[in-house]
Amino acid sequence: MDVDRVRALFDRRLRREAPPDEPGAVRERVGDVVWQTSRHGGWNGVVWSGCASGAAADLAIAETLRHFGALGLPFEWKHYAHDQPADLADRLRAAGFRAQEPETLMVAEVAALDREPVWPAGVSVREITDPAGLGPVLALHHRVFGGDQESLGRRLAAQLREAPELTRLLLVEAGELPVCAARLELIPGTGFGGLWGGGTLPEWRGRGLYRALVAHRAALATAAGCRYLQVDAVAASRPILRRLGFTPLTVTTPYLSPG
C-alpha cells in the first residue's frame, strides 16, 4: 500500500469533504476546520483541521470553542499525528482540551482481506435492523468498554430508523448469550467503510471471534462496493489487524473539550 497516497485520500474523502456520518448531523467547513454538529445527542466535534500556522490554529480553536459553547455542547477535536501545525496538540492542551487514549488509524484494501469468516462451534451472528433490538448490544458494550452507552444508543437508533443502509450492526451469540458486537459503517461516494465496536466478553477472547467479524464485515463491504476498510485500532487490536492485512497510516488522539 502507498501509505502517503491512501492517507491523503482518507483525509480528503473522510475528513475534509465527507458528509455527516449520522442522520440529521451537519458538517460545515469554517476557515481551516470542519465541524460536525449532531441533532441526536450524537458525536460533535472537529473532523479535519488544516491550519497553516500556529496563529491560524489558535484562531480555529477559539472559533470552535465559541461555536459549540453557544450550543451548550461538549465536543471532541479528533487530532491526527500528521495534522498541521506540528504543535497543534500542544495548543489544544494549552486551551484546556483533555487528551484521551491514542489509537492507530489502520487501513486495508478489501480485496486483499479474507472474506470467509470461520466461527467457533455453537456461535451464530445476526444483524440488528430494528432500534428495539439494541438492548443486548448496548449492554454488551457497557460490560466490555464501561461507561454510559446512552449517546451511542441514540446514535444507532437514529441510524437504523433513518439510514439503515449505512450501518450493518452485528451481534454474535453463543446460544442466547451475546458475546461480541460490532458494526460496519458505510459512507457512500468515499470508497471507504469503517469498522467500529468489536467488543468481546473477556471469557470469549482468543477464540477467533474478532477475526471472524472482520472477515464477515469485509464480505459486506465488498457487496457495498467499498475499496478500503479503516479502523481506529486500540493497542490490543493492532497486532491482530496487522496479521489480517491492515496497514498503519497515522495515530489519532481524541481531545475532549474543556469542562
Steps between C-alpha positions, in 0.01 A plus 500: 500500500616852418454640852538867405248474216239312703544732799444802273193327353368429850553862602317631196209256481432422865609821671505808278217417257300219662127537571377462860538148636163495676146606401412860562853612581653800322856529374635840409840636413584820685840638408761234568277243673197279432241465777234235550198601707249230593127537564460159668735553792760312296855591408600866484843625413779586261558239230768684302743784556744647252647801677805650328645663811482510877305826485245341265470201733436721802232686307334174391507370858339818631230498228423135567468557874258788431293296254439197721490714815213704358313174439581366845656188349809314620710392203812322383790625288615192308871562460725304263878484541563648154267800551651846473643694665732247660427638848120489461468246784692730733272789407190290568630408845587863570137589420377248758428198280552159661681230303350151504670172413659513152398249235665392175319569174538181296376436145479194276392442143185291521604280209809388692308391812360162593124522446399152615447507877559188709284502811563289813260211556171602657533866397269688265488856366192706423440851379307750712271704275244636747572751779295276729779242476779728626474396865736199486756695293511793742510272805791310347687823419447616858649176635797513264578872477329638810346846511160631402380363165200735477657725235599201285149361539341822373739513207446137398123529537500804270716319246279191497184710463618761251793351307503122552696444178803675651539284812539124531473423871601147596445302819684174563334255736590170664156351536303789649805669656627812316880469491613755240358796307637710217389707206595603149428860409479601135553848358378508139727654241816470708610143422551443874318296760569529871534223758366600842426324826646152507443465874534141623433358846833426674424129536439474125818667383765297323247279322506670160186712534671827413669348196170349383319832543761681293460242221121519523502879475753487216253287305224752571731785395574321172128469427462873576774595253764614751864497395646567844421419862625726777511452875620702800688220673579477870823335609341156549358497146802625306693170483189310388417756233859500373484124456170536315651746251442848645770768474552783753460846345529732800406542866178672601429647843162627621522832684193571712382858537574684824261464791 
